[in-house]
Amino acid sequence: MDLLDHRASSRGFFSRAEALDSGLRDADLAAGRRDGSLARVRHGYYAPGPAWRALDGVGKHLLLADTWTHQMGDGAVALSHLTGALAHGLDVWGLPLDTVHVTRLDGGTGRRARGIVHHLGRTREEEVSEDGGRLVLPPARCALEAATLGDAESALVVLDSLKHRRLATDEEVHRQFLAMARWPRTRKLHVVVRMSDGRAESVGESRLRWRLRCAGMPAPVLQYEVRDHDGEVVAVCDLAWPGLGIVVEFDGLAKYGRLLAPGTTPAEALVAEKRREDLVRELTGFTVIRVVWADLADPARLRARIDRAVAARRALA
């Protein structure tokens, strides 16, 4: 059991074969699942129950990927597409996390099985790197591959995240995109590749930009700086159309829990945000429109809100 415990603690999982070799029986594994001390990651692979339940969707996806690479053996595959993007720490949205994506390095065939897709993209030896014990393809390639798996909105999320985390420059993304020009489903990415911008700081901001584009709005200025009378930056707004006098702030609400200073409550953070918003209005004279997740479901309605704000400003001019 000591060896099994070591494997479970060091890599997060163990196989049925390893459990049987350590002296456990299938009945013991079944009992562990019933009492919650074990969780089945997939057929033939188990993890400590509390540790598995503590993982979020991304953590469970990457552990699932680790079980597949363990089964196939060292050097057989590299994480790619969605799985590679997650291994590099990129944000994704709208892509299912129940399927692992790998690219074959051993000449194996491309295929799709339950829970995994084996891809056959051309791979140079220098493209494969090790990250946390995992073989993974480069960030720009993984992001673009992941972008082919969903719609344009999900593609923009992962490409914005790639640039925001400074894992690839505009030039590197463009060069990788050209190298993949004849690959399946890449032709639809021309717009989002040009539109992707590292100044977008969250999934919500990326989705908001896409929804505003779908609603016919011109491209906004990202991370618009507001300065006081001494020229000091006192606020940075998510999106702005300075010519229209409109600022849009995406309010994911979770940020009030995520970005709290020590000793600050969410209510205090919300009050501080309101004061910052008032300061933006005072210094710029702009109209501030706050957007929440639910607003993304109806871009036409969001566009109407902006149009009404613009009309109201013109009426007062």
C-alpha positions, 0 to 999 in steps of 0.5 A, a space after each residue: 500500500 505504501 507504493 500505491 499511496 505514494 503514486 496517488 499522492 505524487 501523481 494524483 492517481 493509480 491504475 487498477 493493475 497497480 492496485 491489484 499488484 499492491 494486494 488490493 482486490 476489485 472488491 476493495 476498490 468497489 468498497 472505496 468508491 462506496 465509502 468515498 475514499 476512492 473515486 474512479 477517474 475512468 475505467 481502470 484508473 482511480 484517485 483518492 476521493 477527497 482529492 478528486 472531489 476538491 478539483 475543479 473541472 480543469 483539474 479533473 480534465 488534466 488528471 484524466 489526461 494524465 491517466 491516458 498518457 500513463 496508459 499509452 506510455 512515455 513519449 507516445 503522445 503530447 497534450 494538444 488542442 483544448 488539453 494542451 491549452 489547459 496545461 499551459 494555464 489558458 482560459 477556455 469557455 464553451 468547450 467540453 471538458 470531458 474529452 482529452 485531446 492528444 497528438 500522436 508522436 509515435 506514429 499511431 493512428 488518429 482516432 476518437 474513442 470515448 473520452 479521448 481524441 488522438 490527433 495526427 498533426 505534423 509535429 517537429 521534435 523541437 515543438 514538444 516540451 515538458 511541463 510539470 511532467 507532461 509532454 505538451 505542444 507549444 502554447 500558440 499551437 495549442 490555443 489555435 488548435 483549441 480554437 478550431 474545436 468551438 465557435 468564434 466566441 470560444 476561440 476569442 476567449 482562448 486566443 485572448 488568454 494566450 496573449 494576455 498571459 504573454 505566452 505568445 506575441 501577435 507575430 508568433 500567433 500569426 506565424 503559427 496560424 499561417 503554418 496551420 492554414 491548410 489544417 481542418 477548421 482553421 479557415 474560420 479563425 481569420 477574424 478572431 486571430 486578427 481580433 485577439 488582444 492580450 489586453 482582455 483580462 478575463 473570459 467575460 471581457 473576451 465574450 463581451 467584445 465578441 457579443 458587441 461585435 455581433 451586435 454591430 458595435 465598432 471595435 472599442 478601446 481596451 483597458 481605457 485609462 482615466 487620468 486625474 487633473 495631474 495626469 495620474 491614472 486613477 482608473 482603467 476601464 474594461 472597454 470604451 468608445 471615447 468618441 461616443 463618450 461611453 465606457 463599458 465595465 464587465 462585472 463578473 461579481 466573482 472579482 469582489 471575492 477574488 481581488 479583495 485586499 486583506 481585511 476587506 469584505 465583498 460589500 466594501 469592495 463593491 462600495 469602492 467600485 461604485 466610488 471608482 465608477 463615480 470618479 470616472 464619470 466626474 473626470 471624463 463626463 462619460 456614461 458608464 454602462 455596467 454589464 453582467 453575465 446575463 447581458 451576454 445572452 442578448 447582444 441586441 438588447 445590450 446594443 440597444 442600451 448603448 444606443 440609448 446612452 449615446 442618444 441621451 448624451 447627444 440630446 444633452 449636448 
